[in-house]
Structure formats: structure tokens, C-alpha cells
Amino acid sequence: HHQTSNMSVTNLLLRGPSCPPLLHIPCLLLLLLAGGTATSSITYGRNPYTQWASERGTSHYDHAAVFGDNNEAAVHWRIAGRRLHLAYAVVAPSSSATAGWAAFGLSLAGGTTGADVLAYDASTNKITDMYSTDGRPARDRSQDWTFVRATVDSGYLVVEVTRRLSTGDSQDLALRDDSDATSPPTRIFVAAGEGDVVSGLPSAAVAYGAVRFHGDGDDESTFKAEMAAESTGYLWLGAEETEVGEGDADYQHFCFSYEDLVDLGLTENTNYHI
């Protein structure tokens, strides 16, 4: 997953199909995935979302990111005091954008199971704070998200909400300080569809991402800067050509040999503190 600052997002969005993939993560702009199938990038050309992003998106939010296999989800956010201000944009499941739902989730494992879910219902213009223990969301006993506004235009929907970073509700996930690049980012997902979110979420197409709500939006640069300040050098060990499955967890086993480490730049017969 990749993220970038909101100014870079806006610049790339307006450039259309020739723009490069956006860099690391974000809180919540989503694209509705109609009928459970993949959709085109929300960043493609000029549309109601890119117009919103270039105006209100840049004036009301500090950070933004686009994520998903086809850049189908985008999020904008800022933190003020102890509150998170979040915006998510979606392509509606129907051209009228007056029906269907769009869900945003915070998840420890990255999937829809054990997730803190926010659902927007386009037919009622209301949001519901929900939680999921088995992938099927239920109404949270404490409604902690505050609805700010929704913008509907030509099948595009932008929802803006706010919430305390820590609500004290056991059915909510607290938004911890994730700015330290040596700690994991906050995992999020976005899903959308027609009908009812309770029955629709388990089978909906989902865009997964990872966000540092307390960071500067550029996870890679932050990590490299911290590593450069605390070490004499670094090397990358990763499964770059392994596809991640669609389930809540996908385990793979990897082994890097002594020869592999030497090939990556370490000197033979030298002690290292890693």
C-alpha cells in the first residue's frame, strides 16, 4: 500500500491516466466498488472527486492517500487536538448515488473481522458506528462518529466525519500515535455496495490500506530518515514478488541465506548489530 501528502495527491489526480502510482497510504476517501467487481482509479482525469480534492480537500485536510489494487480508495484527514477529521470519497454503486452504502474500517489484522466500522447510508444520508467480530457488522452501542457533510455529484460521493482519537468504547479502536516508523501503521479498509451493509460487507469488494494518521503521509521517507539517523546503513529484506491473499491473514515462509545477505551489500566475516 502507498501514501502521499494531499497536495501531491491533488496534483496527480488532475494529471489523469499518465500519472505514476501514488505513494504510501491514508484516513478515508473511498471508492464504491459496484457489484463486487474492481473499478477504475478514482484519480482518473477530472471528476467531482478530483474537483473536491483540489478545493475543500486541500483547505480542510493536511494529509491524503489513495490505495487499493486499482487506486480505488482515497482518504483525507487531519488531527486537531484529540479529534480526527476524516473525509472519504466513493463512486456510488448506482449513477444516482442515492442508494447503497460505503463502509470505512479500522482493523488490527487488516481485514473485516474484528474491525471498527463506520457505515454511510446514501438513502438516509446518515452514518452508523458499527463493529464486526466475524466480518458481519453490528450497530455499536455507543455512536462516536459525528457526521459533518456529504457531497453527491454525478455518481461520486464524498463523506466527511469526525471522531475522538480515543473514545473509551471497547467496541472502538483507539487511534494511537503511529508516527514512529519503527512501529506498524494503522490498518484500514474501504468497502461499498448496494442494499444493506450488514449482509453486504462480508461479500463486498474491499480495498485494504495502511495509514499513519499521526505521520506526515510519507511512510517510506519517514522510515528511511529514522533508519539513517540511527544506523550506519540498511538493507531491504522483503517478499517483493509475493501476492497477498484476500483473507484476513496470509502466511508465507521465507529464508535469507548468508550468501543472500552478502549479495545485498553486507561484508563477509564482519560483525553487525542489527
C-alpha positions, 0 to 999 in steps of 0.5 A: 500500500502507498501514501502521499501528502494531499497536495501531491495527491491533488496534483496527480489526480488532475494529471489523469491516466499518465500519472505514476502510482501514488505513494504510501497510504491514508484516513478515508476517501473511498471508492464504491466498488459496484457489484463486487467487481474492481473499478477504475482509479478514482484519480482518473482525469477530472471528476467531482472527486478530483474537483473536491480534492483540489478545493475543500480537500486541500483547505480542510485536510493536511494529509491524503492517500489513495490505495487499493489494487486499482487506486480505488480508495482515497482518504483525507484527514487531519488531527486537531487536538484529540479529534480526527477529521476524516473525509472519504470519497466513493463512486456510488454503486448506482449513477444516482448515488442515492442508494447503497452504502460505503463502509470505512474500517479500522482493523488490527489484522487488516481485514473485516473481522474484528474491525471498527466500522463506520457505515454511510447510508446514501438513502438516509444520508446518515452514518452508523458506528458499527463493529464486526467480530466475524466480518458481519457488522453490528450497530455499536452501542455507543455512536462516536462518529459525528457526521459533518457533510456529504457531497453527491455529484454525478455518481461520486460521493464524498463523506466527511466525519469526525471522531475522538482519537480515543473514545473509551468504547471497547467496541472502538479502536483507539487511534494511537500515535503511529508516527514512529516508523519503527512501529506498524501503521494503522490498518484500514479498509474501504468497502461499498455496495448496494442494499444493506451493509450488514449482509453486504460487507462480508461479500463486498469488494474491499480495498485494504490500506495502511495509514499513519494518521499521526505521520506526515503521509510519507511512510517510506521517507519517514522510515528511511530518515529514522533508519539513517539517523540511527544506523550506519546503513540498511538493507531491504529484506522483503517478499517483493514478488509475493501476492497477498491473499484476500483473507484476513491473514496470509502466511508465507515462509521465507529464508535469507541465506548468508550468501543472500545477505552478502549479495545485498551489500553486507561484508563477509566475516564482519560483525553487525548489530542489527 
